[in-house]
Amino acid sequence: MKAYRNSPIFKKSQEIFETIERIIELFPEDNEHLEYMKSQLRSDSMLIQAKLAGAFAVKLYDQKMENATLIRKAARDLMVSYHSLDMYGFKDVQYYLLVREQIEEFRLLFVDWVAGFNPKHFITDEWGLFNPPGIGPDYEQRSDELNFFDEDDEYDDD
């Protein structure tokens, strides 16, 4: 189950986390805004990793997409944090450009990763948000469509 740790996307998320950890060590402790930002940056970088692990652990399309959505939001929040750091007077803000480069590399891996989700492995999302393309919230799912679990099949990303 921990094979996801060897995936390129998880390795890139770890790189982002480690870079953020190094950068927030440079924040002055007397700046209340930067102290809040420290917590936010750490939280977003950890959320990406947790949701990656969650998406790798499930087979259902809707659950994978839900995790992917939260990953995307956290990554985008990290991307725009540069402006907040600059506004709050972080004197070494130029180092955060490394994080932005890493997030762009992560985004490219993310696009390929999501494209690999199997849209046939789904249970209808009655909210309509995470259904595969062409499946509406009131789709009547047939029982043969639910037979996509194989006893020998570990939760993987096929």
C-alpha positions, 0 to 999 in steps of 0.5 A: 500500500505504501508504493505511492511513496515511490511515485513521481508525483509523491516524490515531487510533493515531498520536495515541495514540503521540504522546501517549504519547511526550509523557507519557513525557518527563515520567518522572523518570529516577531511577525504575526502575519508570517507566523500565520503564513507558516502554519498555512504553508505547512498545512497546505503542503501536508494536505497535498501528501495526505490526499495523494496517499488517500487517492492512491488507496482507493479505486473509485473514480469519484473518491480519486477526483475528490482527493485530486480537487483538494490537492489542486486547491492546496497547490494553487494556494501555495502558488499564490502565497508568494504575494502574501509573503511579499506583502507581509514583508518576508525579506527572503521572498525570492526563495519562494520562487523555488516553491512556485517552480516545484509546483509547476513541475508538480502540476504537470505530473498531476495532469498525467496522474489524473488522466490515469484514473479509470472512469469505469470504476465509479459509483454515481455521485448524487451531488453530480460533482465527481462523476465521470464525463457523461454521467449525471447525478441521477444516472441509474447505475446497473449492477454489472457496472458495480462489479469492478473489484477483483479479489486479487486486485490491490487498490491501484491506479489502473 
